Amino acid sequence: MKKMKNLTLGAVMPESGIVLRSLMLALLLVMPLQIFAAPRIFSLSADDWARPRSGAIIPQLEAVKLAVDYRDAAANRSMKLLYPGEDSGEIWAAELRDWLISLGIPSDYIELSPGLQAQDEIRILVGTREELERS
């Protein structure tokens, strides 16, 4: 009975070993981008929100327009509204959520989160659910 040598893939097919190593290197370079992906943040100021609101005005607010467009660019993106923790902040966030729903964002894709330190803005975070959980 003959003894078989321990051969590696690169020894049998040298070009496939190079391809395999190149593929592994490419994966290692791309993976950190996915691991550290973060949601996009859009800031809606109290001054912008203080303007009279209507179905024609809300979609034109820069933060709302950019957030909705970014969310719509990929099917799996959700929104998290970070708002000041007081009653007025909660009312503001709830009204913004209602407007976002009227613009076509499903309610189960919008999360409200109190505790924003800034009192004069709401931050609209847009990303995957995993990205929003880490933020």
N, C-alpha and C positions, 0 to 999 in steps of 0.2 A: 504494500500500500504506500502510495506516494504522499509525502507531506506537502500540504498547500501553504504557500507563502501568504502572510497577512498583507493584503493589498488594499490600498486606499482608493477612493474614487479618482483622485487626481493621478494616481499611478496607472490606472487602467485607461482612463480617458483624460489626458491632461487639459484639454480645452474645457471640458465640463467642470473640472475643478476650479478653473479660473472664473467661469461663469457663476458657479455656486458661491465662491468667495466674494465676487462682486455684488451678487444679489444680497448676501448677508450684510455686507458693508452698507449698501443702500438702505436696507431695513433699519439698521442701527442709526443711521443718520436721520431718518424720517420719524422714528418712534418718539424721540424726545419732543418733537413738535406736537404730537398728539397727547403726550402725557401732560405737558404744560400748557395746553390750550386753555384760554380764558375767555369769558364772555366779553362782548363789546359793551361799552358803557356810554349811554346818552343822557345828558343832563337837561332837565326841564326846569327852568327858573320860575320862581314865584311871580316875577314881573311878567313873563310870557303868559303864565296861567291866569293872571289877574285881568287880562283882556277879555272882552265879552266872548263867550264861547258859543259856537254853533256848529252844525254839521259841515259848514263850508270852511270854518276857521280851524278847527282841530286838526284836520289832515294837513294843513299848511304849516303848523308849528314845526320848526326844524327838527327838534328832538323826536317828536312823534313820527314825522315823515321818515326820518332816517332809520329809526328803530323798527318801524313796520316794514320798510323796504328790506332791511337787513334780515329780519325774521322770515319774510316771505321768500328770500333767496334760497333757503334750504328748508325742507319739509320738517325736519326734526328739531327745530329751534323753538324755545319757549322764552317767556319774559318774566323777570322778577322786578317788581317795583319797590325800591328802597325809599322809605319815607320817614320824615321826622316822627318820633313816637307819640306826639301829643294828639289830642282829639282832632284838631284842624288838619294835621298831617294825615290822619286816617281817613277823614272825609275827602281830602284832596286825592289820595291814592284810590279810594273807592270810586270816585267820580271818573278819574283817569281810566281805571279798569273798565268802567261802563262804556266810555268812549272807545276804547280799544276793541271791545267786543262789538260795538256798532260798526267798527271798521273791518270786521271780519276775523278777528283773532278769537279762536275758541276760548271760552272761560277757563277750561282746564289747562290751558297753556299760559296762564297768567297767575303769578304768585305775588302776594303782598307780604312785605317784610318790614316791620318797624325798626326804629333804632338808629336811623341816619342822624349823624351829629349836626350836619348843616340844616338850618331851619328854613332856608330860602330856596330849596330845590328838592326835586324828586329825581332819583337816578333810575333810569330804565336799563336794566341789564338784559342782554339778549344772547342766548347761547343754547347749547344742548342742556338737558336736565342735569347731566353729570357735571358740566361746567358750572351751572348755577348752584348746585349743591356745594361745590368747593369754594364758592365766592362768599 
